[in-house]
Amino acid sequence: MVVYKKINSIDELQSLYRKSLSIPETIGMHSLDNTIMADIKSFLGVMNLDYNKPVKIVTESEKYIKSIFDVGENIKAEDIE
């Protein structure tokens, strides 16, 4: 599954990170062009992304996707340029 999010604060980023820690599946956070791909469970890794733009969250965990619905701004795939 892929969801697109606009992260607007460090608190939102920390929330995504904290929620990921209880999920056994891999969770990736990618730049839109996939030039930067980080494991969301690596807080230092996700600090390399540009949060002035939306990011992709990639995982097979439906539980995680549901848990982050209210974190950040949800962006529809068709709205991504």
C-alpha positions, 0 to 999 in steps of 0.5 A: 500500500502507498499513501501520500502525506504532507507532514507539517511539523516535527510532532507529526513526524514523531507520531508517524515514527512512534506508531511504526515501532509497534508494527512488525512489517517494514514501513518506508518513507520515500520522496515523491521521485524515490530518490530518497527512501528511508525506513520510517523506524530510523528517525535519522533516516527520515530526517533526510526527506524534504517535508516542504513536499508530500512524501510517500509512505509504503507498507503492507501493514493495513493496521499502520495505514489506519493508525496514521490516517489523522497524522499530517495531511492526506494527499490523494494520489491523483493530486500528485503531479 
